[in-house]
Amino acid sequence: MKENGNIKLRLIVLQWLEFAVWGSYLTSMGGYLAKVGLGANIGWFYSVQGIVSIFMPALMGIIADRWVRAERLLSFCHAMAAAFMIYVGYIGLTLGDNVTFADIFPYYAASVAFFMPTIALTYSVSYSALSKCQLDTIKVFPSIRLFGTVGFIVAMWIVDLMGMQHTSAQFLACAVWGVAMALYSLTMPKCPVNKGGDKQKSLVEAFGLNAFKLFKDWRMATFFVFCMLLGVSLQITNGYANPFISSFGNIEEYSGAFFVDHANLLISLSQVSETLCILMIPFFLGRFGIKPVMLIAMLAWVGRFGFFAIGTPTFPGVTFLILSMIVYGVAFDFFNVSGSLYVNREVDPSMRSSAQGLFMMMTNGLGATIGTLSAQEIVNYYGCTSSDVAPLVQLEGWQTCWTIFAAYGLVVAILFALIFKPKK
C-alpha cells in the first residue's frame, strides 16, 4: 500500500509539471500575437501543434515501444522543447512590437514539435507505472490526471498576475517548467521496451507501425475518424478566447472591466471545471460506456462555442462566458481523457504507446490542424483581429464566428450518435 501511495504522488507531480509547461502560453499566446500585430497568424501558431502531432507523437510512441524507454524519451523531448522556447522568449523580448512572423515562428514550431509527443508519453509512463503496482488505470488515473489541470491553472495565473499575458515572457515561463519536467522525468519507474524478435517481423511491425492496423477494425476506425472530427474544436478557443475577450477593451462600454484586463483568469475557470469533470470520468465510463461519454463531450463543445457567441465580459453577459468555461471541462475531459483510456483498454499492450501516439495524431494532429486553420480563415474573413475594423463590427464578427463553430459541433454530434457502434 505504501508503494502504491508513493507512485501516485510521483505521478501527480509528473502530471503537474507536464501541463504547467503547456498552461504557460496556450491560452494567452493569442492575446500576445494580436498585441504585436500578428493576429492574422494566430491560426498558424496553434495549427502547428496539430501539424507536428500528425507524425511526432506516433513517431516517439514507436521509439518508446521499440527502442528507448518512455521516461528517458520524455525527458529528452522536454529538454529540446525548453531550449527552443527560451530562444523564442528572448527574441520576442528583444524585438518587442517589431517582432515578425519569421523571427519567432520557426523556433516556436521546433519547440512544439518536441513538446506535443510528451503528452502521450506522459500517459504511457503513468499507465506503465500504475500497471506495475497492479492498480486499475481507469479508476486511479483520472484522480492523478486532474493535478495536471491544477498545474495548468497555476501556470496560467502566474503568467496573468505577473503581467506576462501579452508579452513573450510567457515563453520563458514555459521553458522553466520544461527544464524541471525534463529532470523529473528521469526519476520515473522504468518503462518496458519490446526489443526482441525483430528479425522475424515485417518492417511495419519492426518500426511499431502496426498501430495503424487498428484501422482495419471498423469500430476502431470509426472511433478514430470521429476523434479527428471532434479534434477540430480543440484549439479554437485556446487560440481565440483571449483576443476575443480582450477585444472588448476597444469598446467604451467595456473598457477597464476586470475580465477584459485579466482574460486569462476568466479562461482559467475552464481548467477549474476540468479538475471536477475528471473525477466524474470513472463513473460515466463504467456506467454508460464510451459512446454516451463522447456524445456528451460533443454536445458540450456546442455549448462552449454557443455561450461565447452571446457572452460579454460584464454582468449579466459574463454569466454566459462563465457557463462556457464550465462546460469546457466536460467537452475536453470527456473526450481527451476518456478517449485515451478507451484506446489503452482496447489495444494490445505491445502497441499501447504507438496507439496513444495514433490517438494524438488524429485529435491534436489532423483534427486540430484542420480546425485552427479553418477558424483562422473564418476569423480573418470577419476582420475579428484587424485593427482596421470598427470595434462594434469586430464584435458582430466574433459572434458570427462562434455561432458557426457551434453549428459544426452539433452536426458532428448528430453523425456520431447515428454511426458509431461500440462493443456492448
Beta strands, then each sheet from edge to edge (+ up, - down):
end
